[in-house]
Amino acid sequence: MTEFLFFRHGETDWNKAQFFQGHTDIPLNSTGLSQAQSLGEKVQDWNPDLILSSDLTRAKQTAEGCLNFWKTPIQYSDQLREMHLGKAEGLHRDDVMKLIGNDWVRWISPQENDEHFGFPGGETKAQTRSRVLQFLEKFVRQNPQYKKIAVSTHGGVLRRITHGLQGIPKEGVPIPNCVTYRLNFDEGQWSYIPVRERASTVVIHEEKILAFKAQDPTNKNLYHFIPGGVLEASEDPIFCAKRETHEETGYPVQVLPGSKITFEYDFTWDGQARWCRTDFFKAHLEGPYYDPRPIKDASYHQGVIWIKKSELSTVFSYSSPIKKAVLRLID
């Protein structure tokens, strides 16, 4: 099996002004360069064996931003370029809508029968999908030594290659600049690895941080977790962080919104590897301190504990991104 981490390039001036780019070679603007650096920091612990990148400047610059955190080789290919948009390239969104009229619905449609839509003089959606996947599948066959590959590419490509995979929303995946998606390729089949959107707190009180003990139901290993969990429907990260902290520890807390650090990483629990995107926040007790009380939470919950700052590197050594977030937020 080969694991893939796909990401879209950072912002360009044409993105910001709503001009269609396609194969037109537009570099990142200052926001895009900053986004590329932030992306590299967020995914630094994924550690690919190789980066494959579109040869267009915006994708190359985004991939190179990650090289500040990954010490890995990089290869460029025109086969990973954005969909060729023909006569739509260089036009503003409003002018593209005038160019194709009622076919705009087919352009934004995720439906199977609209996959053969293309702009005059350009590729169809299906042709783009075939181009990219054929290149990647051939690369995997010819280079079996690479088991983890990061791919710096484009929004249209991400929409095309995820189309129809189990777990993908019917309306298609969101494609903001520097968004990431995890796919696996195994025995000729692509599969989508859903992300667990999470929020956690680093609650500080008198040189200690709040945690709870948890026993993995499968391997029976005992861990110390900072409070946190998966966002519920329509829940924002700050509300989730406060809710999960109260549910898992019994303490109401005050979260500091400006302290947010985001990491994306694999974490194995109960025999399953999970792809997590966690917003970590610094927090303080909302009321006076009291000793930990028994908590009726999940069956794996083994009790609330306060951990000395001097012990944090050892206690959280099981997860590099969690340890990094904790140590940064206690400063």
Sequence and secondary structure as in RCSB ss.txt:
>XXXX:A:sequence
MTEFLFFRHGETDWNKAQFFQGHTDIPLNSTGLSQAQSLGEKVQDWNPDLILSSDLTRAKQTAEGCLNFWKTPIQ
YSDQLREMHLGKAEGLHRDDVMKLIGNDWVRWISPQENDEHFGFPGGETKAQTRSRVLQFLEKFVRQNPQYKKIA
VSTHGGVLRRITHGLQGIPKEGVPIPNCVTYRLNFDEGQWSYIPVRERASTVVIHEEKILAFKAQDPTNKNLYHF
IPGGVLEASEDPIFCAKRETHEETGYPVQVLPGSKITFEYDFTWDGQARWCRTDFFKAHLEGPYYDPRPIKDASY
HQGVIWIKKSELSTVFSYSSPIKKAVLRLID
>XXXX:A:secstr
 EEEEEEE   BHHHHHTB  TTS   B HHHHHHHHHHHHHTGGG  SEEEEESSHHHHHHHHHHTTT    EE
EEGGGS    GGGTT BHHHHHHHHGGGHHHHH   GGGTT B TTS BHHHHHHHHHHHHHHHHHH TT  EEE
EEE HHHHHHHHTT TTS TT     TT EEEEEEETTEEEEE EEEEEEEEEEETTEEEEEEEE TTT  EEEE
 SEEE  TT  HHHHHHHHHHHHHS  EEE GGG EEEEEEEEETTEEEEEEEEEEEEEESS           TT
EEEEEEEEGGGHHHHTTT HHHHHHHHHHT 
